[in-house]
Amino acid sequence: MAGSNAKVFVSKTDQYLFGQGTHYEIYKKLGAHLSEENGVAGTYFATWAPNAQTVHVIGSFNGWNETTHEMTRLGEVGIWGLFIPGVGEGSIYKYLITAQDGRKLYKADPYANYAQKRPETASIVTNLEGFAWKDQKWMEKRDTEDYTKQPMAIYECHIGSFMKHPDGTEDGFYNYRQFADRLVEYLKEMKYTHVELMGIAEHPFDGSWGYQVTGYYAPTSRYGTPKDFMYLVNALHKIGVGVILDWVPAHFATDAHGLGQFDGTCIYEHPDPRRGEHPDWGTKIFNYAKSEVKNFLIANVLFWLREFHVDGIRVDAVASMLYLDYGKKDGQWLPNQYGGNENLDAIEFFRHMNSVVRGTYPGFLTIAEESTAWPKVTGPIGTDSLGFSLKWNMGWMHDFCEYMKLDPLYRKGNHYAMTFAMTYNESERYILPLSHDEVVHLKCSMVNKMPGYAIDKYANLRTGYTYMFGHCGKKLLFMGQDFGQEREWSEARELDWFLLKEKNNLGMKTYVGELLRIYRKYPALYEFDNSWAGFEWMNADDKENSVYSFVRKASTGKNSLLFVLNMTPMKREGYRVPVPAKKKYKLLLNSDEERFGGFGNEAQAEVIAEDVPWHYQEQSIAVDLPPYGALVYVF
């Protein structure tokens, strides 16, 4: 039974805008959409394959017959369309594309909203309409708040390995809805503000963690249906937690059913392998010069934002997009038209994307994982910046990890590694990330990076986390780091929740929960993240004792916080700390309390500043610093 050709589902205007790269709702036209023609219900299929000889829809509804349902080329842009009566939700399908050289290519739908669970690779007709959203208050609040002046503590999470279902299945995956219950419970207890979800877009290989994508418009079916994913986002919004997705426009998987050589030619990837391939990753690079490709990616961000109420994207591997020679040797890359290594098309793409997305939805976050000193990654749209909301501070992360790994004997020789990030803090809007990348590939878990015996490792890490939460910048912790996961992360197993029976781990979880509570309570810790108005060193130079002290300030001038951090195992009694005002300093947090797994050294509950000049301040206080300890005072 041949289908009839729809006349208006994909109009000439749709085709024109897509060809210009400005059809920001193209996902409502391309793909598989339940529709009706001449009073008959069915599905309209449309795909972009400009160089194909023919395109057929094959699937469960026609016995995968390769000749029954031939699509019609609609115009010069190269969109093919076909309405097939009687095809309903749940129907499985692919596109059979006959290339100009006669090859037959069996492709999943690039715009499909649902896919078969791996290892199967076909697309599934689904309906995104009809979910009963109950997050209106959250959405209104998001669009009116200034994110720069709000707390942001992100819990980076991989659904498949957060917790395994006790049902005994091989994968042990929780459905999105079941996972929502587990995650909501945890985030409510710990007081994170956002969750960043890894590997949501459909991908064939678990070991890629979702960074080699085949279905950009489909939540992975590993954990359920698109509406199950909506349930998860809705549940998080109802408890006031934002949802950020990892988003991967840098490259895509080479699997045969994916985007590579989609119509027998390179329409999504750059045709020259020196521009179109990552030799180290075995992936293809998008052709950012092509309007339809830019449209595919920009509309994809808007798709997640509009259809799934997602609050932000963390853009993976931005540096690999900005530099033409990223990860490549001589002869493996081509310079730009001016002879440089900057990818001018990628720069234009980022500015275009951020202007459209942030210009329309100012509360939506675009976050760059950018690992170099590329200038002006963040900034207002319409300027010479790339236009991102925030950037991961990879320099801070590297310096922090390298310093904290050191035996305390050698820390004084590397003292300024921990102060360096403040010298460039005003150049971007930063997130301080301790992500999944820091706890894999033999890098050790966070706690096992620390020197010393077990009790020392945990004490070190508590003090390190205190420094992180006191430092300028939004915060990100990967799951498991907040309770001292001791093994490296693996996507194949759940976190070691059994460790919470141990004193050190339960203490760490309690301590990070306290840091999160304090962080959200005191505006001094987040109001001025990118200005010296909110940060002042009291003593950044005491390398002999490996002690750091600084103050965070609020716009009101009230409830400022003093941080004092001892990075050695030496208890320091009567240690003198310069302070900015002659006030009473009340102890807010002592990392060495026994309930946190500490040694139990007490600190003064209140200290009054004395007229004893110390290190550029007219006043100072004397406090007893615990070994590997952090003290936080409010004044």
Secondary structure as the mmCIF struct_conf table of DSSP 4:
data_model
#
loop_
_struct_conf.conf_type_id
_struct_conf.id
_struct_conf.beg_label_comp_id
_struct_conf.beg_label_asym_id
_struct_conf.beg_label_seq_id
_struct_conf.end_label_comp_id
_struct_conf.end_label_asym_id
_struct_conf.end_label_seq_id
HELX_LH_PP_P HELX_LH_PP_P1 ALA A 2 GLY A 3
STRN STRN1 SER A 4 SER A 4
HELX_LH_PP_P HELX_LH_PP_P2 ASN A 5 ALA A 6
BEND BEND1 LYS A 7 VAL A 10
HELX_RH_AL_P HELX_RH_AL_P1 LYS A 12 GLN A 20
TURN_TY1_P TURN_TY1_P1 GLY A 21 GLY A 21
TURN_TY1_P TURN_TY1_P2 TYR A 24 GLU A 25
HELX_RH_3T_P HELX_RH_3T_P1 ILE A 26 LYS A 28
TURN_TY1_P TURN_TY1_P3 LYS A 29 LYS A 29
BEND BEND2 LEU A 30 LEU A 30
STRN STRN2 GLY A 31 GLU A 37
TURN_TY1_P TURN_TY1_P4 ASN A 38 GLY A 39
STRN STRN3 VAL A 40 TRP A 48
TURN_TY1_P TURN_TY1_P5 PRO A 50 ASN A 51
BEND BEND3 GLN A 53 GLN A 53
STRN STRN4 THR A 54 GLY A 59
TURN_TY1_P TURN_TY1_P6 SER A 60 TRP A 64
BEND BEND4 GLU A 66 THR A 68
STRN STRN5 GLU A 70 GLU A 70
STRN STRN6 THR A 72 ARG A 73
BEND BEND5 GLY A 75 GLY A 75
TURN_TY1_P TURN_TY1_P7 GLU A 76 VAL A 77
STRN STRN7 ILE A 79 PRO A 85
TURN_TY1_P TURN_TY1_P8 GLY A 86 GLY A 86
TURN_TY1_P TURN_TY1_P9 GLU A 89 GLY A 90
STRN STRN8 ILE A 92 THR A 98
TURN_TY1_P TURN_TY1_P10 GLN A 100 ASP A 101
BEND BEND6 GLY A 102 GLY A 102
STRN STRN9 LYS A 104 LYS A 107
TURN_TY1_P TURN_TY1_P11 PRO A 110 TYR A 111
BEND BEND7 ASN A 113 ASN A 113
STRN STRN10 ALA A 115 ALA A 115
HELX_LH_PP_P HELX_LH_PP_P3 GLN A 116 LYS A 117
TURN_TY1_P TURN_TY1_P12 ARG A 118 PRO A 119
STRN STRN11 SER A 123 ILE A 124
TURN_TY1_P TURN_TY1_P13 GLU A 129 GLY A 130
HELX_RH_AL_P HELX_RH_AL_P2 GLN A 136 THR A 144
BEND BEND8 GLU A 145 GLU A 145
HELX_RH_3T_P HELX_RH_3T_P2 TYR A 147 LYS A 149
BEND BEND9 GLN A 150 GLN A 150
STRN STRN12 ALA A 153 HIS A 158
HELX_RH_AL_P HELX_RH_AL_P3 ILE A 159 PHE A 162
TURN_TY1_P TURN_TY1_P14 PRO A 166 ASP A 167
BEND BEND10 GLU A 170 ASP A 171
HELX_LH_PP_P HELX_LH_PP_P4 PHE A 173 ASN A 175
HELX_RH_AL_P HELX_RH_AL_P4 TYR A 176 MET A 190
TURN_TY1_P TURN_TY1_P15 LYS A 191 LYS A 191
BEND BEND11 THR A 193 THR A 193
STRN STRN13 HIS A 194 MET A 198
BEND BEND12 GLY A 199 GLY A 199
STRN STRN14 ALA A 201 GLU A 202
BEND BEND13 PRO A 204 PRO A 204
HELX_RH_3T_P HELX_RH_3T_P3 ASP A 206 SER A 208
TURN_TY1_P TURN_TY1_P16 TRP A 209 GLY A 210
BEND BEND14 GLN A 212 GLN A 212
BEND BEND15 THR A 214 THR A 214
STRN STRN15 GLY A 215 PRO A 219
HELX_RH_3T_P HELX_RH_3T_P4 SER A 221 TYR A 223
HELX_RH_AL_P HELX_RH_AL_P5 PRO A 226 LYS A 238
TURN_TY1_P TURN_TY1_P17 ILE A 239 GLY A 240
STRN STRN16 GLY A 242 TRP A 247
BEND BEND16 ALA A 250 ALA A 250
STRN STRN17 PHE A 252 PHE A 252
TURN_TY1_P TURN_TY1_P18 ALA A 256 HIS A 257
BEND BEND17 GLY A 258 LEU A 259
TURN_TY1_P TURN_TY1_P19 GLY A 260 ASP A 263
BEND BEND18 GLY A 264 THR A 265
BEND BEND19 ILE A 267 TYR A 268
STRN STRN18 GLU A 269 GLU A 269
BEND BEND20 PRO A 271 ASP A 272
HELX_RH_AL_P HELX_RH_AL_P6 PRO A 273 GLY A 276
STRN STRN19 GLU A 277 HIS A 278
TURN_TY1_P TURN_TY1_P20 PRO A 279 GLY A 282
STRN STRN20 THR A 283 LYS A 284
STRN STRN21 PHE A 286 PHE A 286
TURN_TY1_P TURN_TY1_P21 TYR A 288 ALA A 289
HELX_RH_AL_P HELX_RH_AL_P7 SER A 291 PHE A 308
STRN STRN22 GLY A 312 VAL A 315
TURN_TY1_P TURN_TY1_P22 ASP A 316 ALA A 317
HELX_RH_AL_P HELX_RH_AL_P8 VAL A 318 LEU A 322
STRN STRN23 TYR A 323 TYR A 323
TURN_TY1_P TURN_TY1_P23 LEU A 324 GLY A 327
TURN_TY1_P TURN_TY1_P24 ASP A 330 GLY A 331
BEND BEND21 GLN A 332 GLN A 332
TURN_TY1_P TURN_TY1_P25 GLN A 337 TYR A 338
BEND BEND22 GLY A 339 GLY A 339
BEND BEND23 ASN A 341 ASN A 341
STRN STRN24 GLU A 342 GLU A 342
HELX_RH_AL_P HELX_RH_AL_P9 LEU A 344 THR A 360
TURN_TY1_P TURN_TY1_P26 PRO A 362 GLY A 363
STRN STRN25 LEU A 365 ALA A 368
BEND BEND24 THR A 372 THR A 372
BEND BEND25 PRO A 375 PRO A 375
BEND BEND26 VAL A 377 VAL A 377
STRN STRN26 THR A 378 THR A 378
TURN_TY1_P TURN_TY1_P27 ILE A 381 GLY A 382
BEND BEND27 THR A 383 SER A 385
STRN STRN27 PHE A 388 PHE A 388
BEND BEND28 SER A 389 SER A 389
STRN STRN28 LEU A 390 TRP A 392
HELX_RH_AL_P HELX_RH_AL_P10 MET A 394 LYS A 405
BEND BEND29 LEU A 406 LEU A 406
HELX_RH_AL_P HELX_RH_AL_P11 PRO A 408 ARG A 411
HELX_RH_3T_P HELX_RH_3T_P5 LYS A 412 ALA A 417
TURN_TY1_P TURN_TY1_P28 MET A 418 THR A 419
HELX_RH_3T_P HELX_RH_3T_P6 PHE A 420 THR A 423
BEND BEND30 TYR A 424 TYR A 424
HELX_RH_3T_P HELX_RH_3T_P7 ASN A 425 SER A 427
BEND BEND31 GLU A 428 GLU A 428
STRN STRN29 TYR A 430 LEU A 434
HELX_RH_3T_P HELX_RH_3T_P8 HIS A 436 VAL A 439
BEND BEND32 VAL A 440 VAL A 440
TURN_TY1_P TURN_TY1_P29 HIS A 441 LEU A 442
BEND BEND33 LYS A 443 LYS A 443
HELX_RH_AL_P HELX_RH_AL_P12 MET A 446 LYS A 449
BEND BEND34 MET A 450 MET A 450
BEND BEND35 GLY A 452 TYR A 453
HELX_RH_AL_P HELX_RH_AL_P13 ALA A 454 GLY A 470
BEND BEND36 HIS A 471 GLY A 473
STRN STRN30 LYS A 474 PHE A 478
TURN_TY1_P TURN_TY1_P30 MET A 479 GLY A 480
HELX_RH_3T_P HELX_RH_3T_P9 GLN A 481 PHE A 483
TURN_TY1_P TURN_TY1_P31 GLY A 484 GLY A 484
BEND BEND37 ARG A 487 ARG A 487
HELX_LH_PP_P HELX_LH_PP_P5 GLU A 488 TRP A 489
TURN_TY1_P TURN_TY1_P32 GLU A 491 ALA A 492
BEND BEND38 ARG A 493 ARG A 493
HELX_RH_3T_P HELX_RH_3T_P10 TRP A 497 LYS A 501
BEND BEND39 GLU A 502 GLU A 502
HELX_RH_AL_P HELX_RH_AL_P14 LYS A 503 LYS A 521
HELX_RH_3T_P HELX_RH_3T_P11 PRO A 523 LEU A 525
TURN_TY1_P TURN_TY1_P33 TYR A 526 ASN A 530
BEND BEND40 SER A 531 SER A 531
HELX_RH_3T_P HELX_RH_3T_P12 TRP A 532 GLY A 534
STRN STRN31 PHE A 535 ASN A 539
BEND BEND41 ALA A 540 ALA A 540
TURN_TY1_P TURN_TY1_P34 LYS A 543 SER A 546
STRN STRN32 VAL A 547 ARG A 552
TURN_TY1_P TURN_TY1_P35 SER A 555 THR A 556
BEND BEND42 GLY A 557 GLY A 557
BEND BEND43 ASN A 559 ASN A 559
STRN STRN33 LEU A 561 ASN A 566
BEND BEND44 THR A 568 PRO A 569
STRN STRN34 ARG A 572 VAL A 579
BEND BEND45 PRO A 580 LYS A 583
STRN STRN35 LYS A 584 ASN A 590
TURN_TY1_P TURN_TY1_P36 SER A 591 ASP A 592
HELX_RH_3T_P HELX_RH_3T_P13 GLU A 594 PHE A 596
TURN_TY1_P TURN_TY1_P37 GLY A 597 GLY A 597
BEND BEND46 ALA A 605 ALA A 605
STRN STRN36 GLU A 606 ILE A 608
STRN STRN37 GLU A 610 GLU A 610
BEND BEND47 ASP A 611 ASP A 611
STRN STRN38 TRP A 614 TRP A 614
TURN_TY1_P TURN_TY1_P38 HIS A 615 TYR A 616
STRN STRN39 GLN A 617 GLN A 617
BEND BEND48 GLU A 618 GLU A 618
STRN STRN40 GLN A 619 LEU A 625
HELX_LH_PP_P HELX_LH_PP_P6 PRO A 626 PRO A 626
TURN_TY1_P TURN_TY1_P39 PRO A 627 TYR A 628
STRN STRN41 ALA A 630 VAL A 634
#
